[in-house]
Amino acid sequence: GVLDCYAVRGNTATLLDYKTDRVNSAEELISRYKVQMDLYAEALRRVKGLQVTRRVIYSFALGREIEV
C-alpha cells in the first residue's frame, strides 16, 4: 500500500488513509487496516523521524473518519 496523506506539526504527524471498501462498520476497517497503519507510522518514524500521534481512516462507504 501507499500512504495517502500525512500532516506534520513539529516532530509529530497524523496519518490519513482513504478507503473505498464497502463495509457496514468502522470495526471492519480497523480490523483490515490497523497493521497497515502501524507500518506506515513506523516508516514515518524511521525515514522522517516523526512520531505519529493519530492514525485516521476516512471511509467513503461510511462517510466519516475513523480513529485507528
N, C-alpha and C positions, 0 to 999 in steps of 0.2 A: 504494500500500500504506500501511498504518498500522503503526507500530512497536508491538509487543505489550507490551514491558516494557523498562525500563532501571533500573539500580541505580546510585546515586551514592555515592561516597566522596570527600569533599573536593571537588576540582575535576575528578575523573576519573569515568568511567562505564563500565559494562558493558552492552552491548546484548543482549537476549534476544528472539528471534523464534520463535514456534511454527509448525511446518509440518506439514500433514497429507498432503502429496504422497505417493503410493505410489511409492517408489523402492527400488532394490536396493543403493545405496551412498551414502556420505556425499559422495563426489565429485560425484554428480549434483546434490545440493542446493547444494553450494558453487558449482558452475558456474551454476546457475539464479539464485542469490540473492546472490552476492558484491557485485555492483554495487548492489543494493538496500540491503544492509547498509552499504556505503560511503556511500551517500546519507543514510541515517539518521544515521550518525556525523557527517557534515558538517552536517546540520541541527541536531544537538545542539550542535555547536561554535558555529555561528552564532547560534542562538537562546538557548541557555542558557550558553554559554561553557565547556562541558565538553569535556575531552579524552577520547575513547573509547579505552580500553586493551584491551578484549576485545569480540569480536563472536561471539555464540553462537547457533546454531540448535538448537532442540530438535525432533527428528524423531519424531513419533508412530509412523510406519511402522517406523523402525529401533529405536525405544525408547531413544534416547540423545541426548546433546548432542554438537554438532559445532562445533569451533572454526573460524571463518572467517578 
